[in-house]
């Protein structure tokens, strides 16, 4: 049985245009706040920067289900607007992975 009660972790790796990293950080910070505040199916989002490649950002998100992320979430007006703005700082399509926790240690 999953440790986290069955929720799904979404891992999103994004390559950022080199001179747009600060813009990307600001845009992601804003959309993360909006999503966590307004979407009850989302249980948290972290944004991390790759230590070996500072132009690569990683989002780690917790959702009720894969369908909650890929369906209703992606259709919200705030996500649609963010995706339009992201075209200005993303260096290619993001890479998505979905997982479910099977063990935990602290």
URZIFEN-V281583 format. One record per pair of residues at least 4 apart in sequence whose ideal C-beta (glycine too) atoms are under 8 Angstrom apart, sorted by the first residue. I is the first residue (numbers start at 1). J is the second residue. Records with the same first field share a line. If there is no record, write none. Layout:
# URZIFEN-V281583
I: J ; J
This chain:
# URZIFEN-V281583
2: 6 ; 7 ; 100 ; 101 ; 102
3: 101 ; 102 ; 103 ; 104
4: 9 ; 62 ; 100 ; 101 ; 104
6: 100
7: 43 ; 62 ; 63 ; 64 ; 65 ; 100 ; 101
8: 62 ; 63 ; 64 ; 65 ; 66 ; 68 ; 69 ; 98 ; 99 ; 100
9: 60 ; 61 ; 62 ; 63 ; 98 ; 99 ; 100 ; 101
10: 59 ; 60 ; 61 ; 62 ; 63 ; 66 ; 69 ; 96 ; 97 ; 98
11: 58 ; 59 ; 60 ; 61 ; 96 ; 97 ; 98 ; 99
12: 58 ; 59 ; 61 ; 94 ; 95 ; 96 ; 97
13: 56 ; 57 ; 58 ; 94 ; 95
14: 24 ; 56 ; 57 ; 58 ; 59 ; 90 ; 94 ; 95
15: 55 ; 56 ; 90 ; 91 ; 92
16: 20 ; 21 ; 24 ; 55 ; 56 ; 57 ; 89 ; 90 ; 91
17: 21 ; 24 ; 55 ; 89 ; 90 ; 91
18: 55 ; 91
20: 24 ; 88 ; 89
21: 25 ; 54 ; 55 ; 89
22: 26
23: 27 ; 88 ; 89
24: 28 ; 57 ; 86 ; 89 ; 90
25: 29 ; 47 ; 57
26: 30
27: 31 ; 82 ; 85 ; 86 ; 89
28: 32 ; 47 ; 57 ; 59
29: 33 ; 47
30: 34
31: 35 ; 78 ; 79 ; 82
32: 36 ; 45 ; 47 ; 59
33: 37
34: 38 ; 78
35: 39 ; 42 ; 45 ; 73 ; 78 ; 79
36: 42 ; 44 ; 45
38: 76 ; 78
39: 72 ; 73 ; 76
41: 63 ; 64 ; 65 ; 68 ; 69 ; 72 ; 73
42: 61 ; 62 ; 63 ; 68 ; 73
43: 62 ; 63 ; 64
44: 61 ; 62
45: 59 ; 60 ; 61 ; 62
46: 59 ; 60 ; 61
47: 57 ; 58 ; 59
48: 57 ; 58 ; 59 ; 60
49: 54 ; 56 ; 57 ; 58
50: 54 ; 55 ; 56 ; 57 ; 58
55: 91
61: 69
63: 68 ; 69 ; 73
64: 68
65: 69
66: 70 ; 98
67: 71
68: 72 ; 73
69: 73 ; 74 ; 98
70: 74
71: 75
72: 76
73: 79
74: 79
75: 79 ; 80
76: 80
77: 81
78: 82
79: 83
80: 84
81: 85
82: 86
83: 87
85: 89
86: 90
90: 94
